[in-house]
Amino acid sequence: MNNTYYGKLIFEISQPGRVGCSLPRNVFGNYSLDELPAALRRRSDTLLPEVDELSVVRHYTNMSNNNFGVDTGFYPLGSCTMKYNPKINDEMAADPKFTALHPSQPVETTQGALQLYDEVQRTLSEISGLHRFTLNPYAGAHGEMVGLMIIRTYHLRRGDAHRTKIIVPNSSHGTNPASAAVCGLQIVEVKSTEDGTVDVQDLIPLLDENLAGMMMTNPNTLGIFETQIPEIARLIHEAGGLMYYDGANLNPMLGVCRPGDMGFDVMHINIHKTFSTPHGGGGPGAGPVGVREDLAELLPNPQVCRLDDGTYSLCHHEKSIGYISRFLGNYGVLMRAYAYLLTMGREQIKRVGALSTLNANYIKESLKDCYELPIKGLCKHEFVFDGLKDKSTEVTTLDVAKRLLDYGYHAPTIYFPLLFHQSLMIEPTETESKSTLDAFIEVMRKIAEEAKTSPEIVKNAPHHTPVRRLDDVKAVREPKLTFKDLIES
Ligand SMILES: *Cc1c(COP(=O)(O)O)cnc(C)c1O
């Protein structure tokens, strides 16, 4: 594709005097510009592009055609994957009966919205085995911060201000240590064993009277189920700490087992990953936090409460850690989750874990003769390769990821987790068909073959994308974020 609009910024197709819209009449009367008080008038031109209507439409349509998303093709990005995103949920979330509500309306007029919040909260409690949830946090990392603030406050109120040590496995998601640092906690890393799970022998010497708690992800970022949880929870609780569950990717666990039953005290769930909200480039999301019964009074305000007469109200608890978001969080995301939970229901939701596990293992077993599989055995929703099996080639994980773009696939997560040098993390999700998985496996095998027979093709990929290989480091070090930056460079 190559036309006037292609590959240009909207500022570059701007022509002086072009107009693409006509403003509606001023509802307060038809003032002419001269009647506006001088002090309120601009003294310089805006730096907005001047473009006609067709140019605007074509510019943005061309740009959206360059985008890759779950609606254009297979997207096996490990760890942060969008799972099932039914379109009907977007439709539900766009219903003006909800979107037109103002958060400060009297609660008598927002009963339905509060009921929805309450029912999502109760359903998450049932799914996770934790007593009570807040849906206010905006994302997974935000949920982690709220959960850790609750843990910190729990210790402070018991007079244990010295309990600031938080144990985090070396396979953990980067947000875990980051959130702990934001909460003023000291991070101590625990090693993983050969099979990818937490090394209990390495954990024991770390336990002392300064322990605040331990954060665990399950299945962990290697896609492995942490089998030692009961023992770990016992050790942490004996040492006076609390157990935190990173439930960002809860799909393999749905209806199979519950963090609350495993001994976890606090957890977060990523609604946007597991309960259907299309997201990317940082949002939108929701990171509900659940806690065991005696911690419920610490949950952030405001809380939605069901009164004895069956109506709903907003409550502000005195012992709460306080306010962590405006009103009730990202409400549109919660609406999608509600629609998802109701359409799946108690029975269908149990199939999510089994299917996501089946799909991941199918790809893993079909490719392990060409890609290095450092952690063998059954994985859950995702798994990690450590580059190509054939170590004699110069072809790296980055090259494989770039070559996948030529074949029309989104690249998997690469170079994470940090446990391996050539990590290639693949998560197919529960809703992909066998034919999609087979086509992906065929392409991955083809790339492994190309790495042997014509490595330069892979090393110079991508060949068929709008731009070729980008200089990531330069892009980060010298970002051009505005048109002005660009023309001045
Ligand atoms: C995605 C993810 C997070 C962070 O969630 P955000 O919504 O991106 O802040 C935390 N932990 C794990 C394991 C994740 O996959």
The ligand as an ORCA input file, in Angstrom:
! r2SCAN-3c Opt
* xyz 0 1
  C       0.347     -8.384     33.757
  C       0.888     -8.847     35.036
  C       0.997     -7.961     36.136
  C       0.733     -6.462     36.032
  O      -0.552     -6.141     35.616
  P      -0.833     -4.694     34.946
  O      -2.316     -4.648     34.794
  O      -0.121     -4.703     33.640
  O      -0.333     -3.652     35.866
  C       1.442     -8.479     37.325
  N       1.779     -9.782     37.450
  C       1.694    -10.655     36.418
  C       2.078    -12.086     36.628
  C       1.246    -10.220     35.169
  O       1.177    -11.078     34.142
*
